[in-house]
Amino acid sequence: MKNRWKYLIALLLVLLIAAGVYFFFSANNKKSPEYSLTLLQTAINSNDWDAVEKRMDMNTFYGQVFDDVIAPTMRPTNDGFTNDFFSGILQNVKATFISSMTEYTKEFVTKNSADKTLTLPEQVFARKFIGIINLKNATYKKYSNVKIHGSTSTVDITINDKTLDKDFLIQVSMKKLPDDTWQLVKILNVTDLLSNIKKAQAEKLVALNKPLSEEIANQISISKGKFDIKTRANPWHSTAFIYNPLVTFKSDTQIASFIGQVQVLGKNDDPLFTQKYIVNGPFPIGAKQDYSFSWTLNPFVPGEKALIEANKNDLKLKETILGIKFIDGKNLQILEQIPEAD
């Protein structure tokens, strides 16, 4: 699962609440889904955890997030005993994930600090999932397409993220409570939402890093590397990814070290494997040097399993120099995360 998850508080809480999202509503209809969303906002603003629990079904909400986002990255594709075995593991991990995210949400709600600096959960998937979305500068634009079907309803919510300069659509599902108000149950488009956010973040990073990347390319470059996937049976069965780049040191100032990254892309340019590496020098000015790296692949990680089973002709490399440090102490390094907006 390396690098598949770059970093929710409650997913919706980060997007709609922690980000300062506020739903304007018509006071004429206090039994509408929109009004109940506002009650959720009010409960969070007043640090009222009991009221938040009434307006948000934590078990269903985080359970659905786990099923839609995390479980597919863990579930093996084979049938039989292994699937039964992993099914039991998944249920245990899911329960821990829900508990961790609920506690994290509770801390967010009850903490009075305006900064709301929180301790990340220990559960690895909760930590990774919190980091997937970092829309701290999102603002509410509108809600629309409110539909009520008896005891259930759906609401489309549009937010804009200032940092990414993008609008995102969040489709939520709600259920009617005995008092005829509504409770948030799940995000209907969570997979597409995450995909759209990650795509926007990647595009933003490319734009921010363009001048830095060009400057780095003037100092050091990688000639198209070669790669291979080799399996050995002894002393135990294992498969390794072998990578051989040729690096040219073009800077007039001696380079002390550099950080590289290699990605293996599949048929649809989906990253199957990503690995960083650091090489320490110093290196002679104008030198060209071959390197060889080897990493063991894990057949239980979906991307790496796909890499092991792939036809080599369907794969391609994406090679990047992430940063360089000069002998005089100066350095250049591309951004790996989007800076916070002012």
LINZI-V6086 format. One record per backbone hydrogen bond with DSSP energy under -0.5 kcal/mol. NH is the residue of the N-H (numbers start at 0). CO is the residue of the C=O. E is the energy in kcal/mol with one decimal. If there is no record, write none. Layout:
# LINZI-V6086
nh co e
NH CO E
NH CO E
This chain:
# LINZI-V6086
nh co e
3 0 -1.7
4 0 -0.6
5 3 -0.7
13 9 -2.6
14 10 -2.0
15 11 -3.7
16 11 -0.7
16 12 -1.7
17 12 -4.8
18 12 -0.6
18 13 -0.8
19 16 -2.4
23 21 -0.7
26 24 -0.6
28 25 -1.5
31 28 -1.3
35 31 -1.8
36 32 -1.9
37 33 -1.7
38 34 -2.1
39 35 -1.8
40 36 -2.0
41 37 -2.7
42 38 -2.4
43 39 -1.9
44 40 -2.4
45 41 -1.8
46 43 -1.5
47 42 -3.1
48 46 -1.1
51 47 -1.9
52 48 -2.6
53 49 -1.4
54 50 -1.5
55 51 -1.1
56 183 -2.9
57 55 -1.3
60 56 -2.8
61 57 -2.7
62 58 -1.7
63 59 -2.4
64 60 -1.7
65 61 -2.3
66 62 -2.5
67 63 -2.6
68 64 -2.4
69 64 -0.8
69 65 -0.8
70 65 -3.1
72 69 -1.4
73 69 -0.6
73 70 -1.7
74 70 -2.4
81 78 -0.6
83 79 -1.8
84 80 -3.1
85 81 -2.9
86 82 -2.2
87 83 -1.6
88 84 -1.6
89 85 -3.2
90 86 -2.0
91 87 -1.7
92 88 -2.8
93 89 -3.0
94 90 -2.1
95 91 -1.9
96 92 -2.6
97 93 -2.8
98 94 -2.2
99 95 -2.7
100 96 -2.8
101 97 -2.3
102 98 -2.3
103 99 -2.2
104 100 -2.5
105 101 -2.5
106 102 -2.3
107 103 -2.1
108 104 -2.5
109 105 -2.7
110 106 -1.6
117 115 -0.6
119 117 -0.5
126 122 -2.4
127 123 -2.4
128 124 -2.4
129 125 -2.2
130 126 -1.2
131 6 -1.9
131 128 -1.0
132 128 -0.7
135 133 -1.2
137 134 -1.3
138 159 -2.6
140 157 -2.5
141 157 -1.6
143 155 -2.8
146 153 -2.4
148 146 -0.5
148 151 -3.3
150 148 -0.6
151 148 -1.5
152 173 -2.2
153 146 -2.3
154 171 -2.1
155 143 -2.5
156 154 -0.5
156 169 -2.9
157 141 -3.4
158 156 -0.5
158 167 -2.4
159 138 -2.7
160 165 -3.0
161 136 -1.9
161 159 -0.7
164 160 -2.0
165 160 -1.2
167 158 -2.7
169 156 -3.2
169 167 -0.5
170 168 -0.5
171 154 -2.7
171 169 -0.7
172 185 -2.8
173 152 -2.8
174 182 -2.3
175 150 -3.0
176 180 -3.3
179 176 -2.4
182 174 -2.5
183 54 -3.2
184 172 -2.8
185 172 -1.4
187 170 -3.2
187 185 -0.6
188 170 -0.8
189 186 -0.8
192 188 -3.0
193 189 -2.5
194 190 -2.1
195 191 -2.7
196 192 -2.4
197 193 -2.8
198 194 -2.2
199 195 -2.2
200 196 -2.7
201 197 -2.4
202 198 -2.4
203 199 -2.3
204 200 -2.4
205 201 -2.2
206 202 -2.0
207 203 -2.6
208 204 -2.6
209 205 -0.9
209 206 -0.5
212 208 -3.6
213 209 -2.2
214 210 -1.9
215 211 -2.7
216 212 -2.4
217 213 -1.0
218 214 -0.5
218 215 -1.5
219 215 -2.2
220 247 -2.0
222 220 -0.5
222 245 -3.4
225 243 -2.2
227 241 -2.1
229 227 -0.5
229 239 -2.3
231 237 -2.7
237 231 -2.3
238 296 -0.5
239 229 -3.1
240 294 -3.2
241 227 -3.2
241 239 -0.6
242 292 -2.8
243 225 -3.1
245 222 -0.8
246 244 -0.5
246 288 -2.9
247 220 -2.7
248 286 -2.9
249 218 -1.8
249 247 -0.8
250 218 -1.8
254 282 -0.5
255 324 -2.8
256 324 -1.7
257 278 -2.1
258 322 -2.8
259 276 -2.8
260 319 -2.5
261 274 -2.5
262 317 -2.1
263 272 -2.6
264 262 -0.6
264 315 -3.0
265 269 -2.6
268 265 -1.8
271 263 -3.1
271 269 -0.5
272 263 -1.2
274 261 -2.3
276 259 -2.3
278 257 -2.5
280 255 -3.8
281 254 -0.5
282 254 -2.2
285 248 -1.6
286 283 -1.9
288 246 -2.8
290 244 -2.2
292 242 -2.9
294 240 -2.1
296 238 -3.3
298 296 -0.6
300 297 -1.8
301 72 -0.7
301 299 -0.6
304 300 -3.0
305 301 -2.5
306 302 -1.9
307 303 -2.3
308 304 -2.0
309 305 -1.0
311 309 -0.5
313 310 -2.3
314 311 -1.6
315 264 -1.6
317 262 -2.3
319 260 -2.6
321 258 -2.2
321 319 -0.7
322 258 -1.5
323 331 -2.9
324 256 -2.7
325 329 -3.4
326 253 -2.8
328 325 -2.0
331 323 -2.6
333 321 -2.9
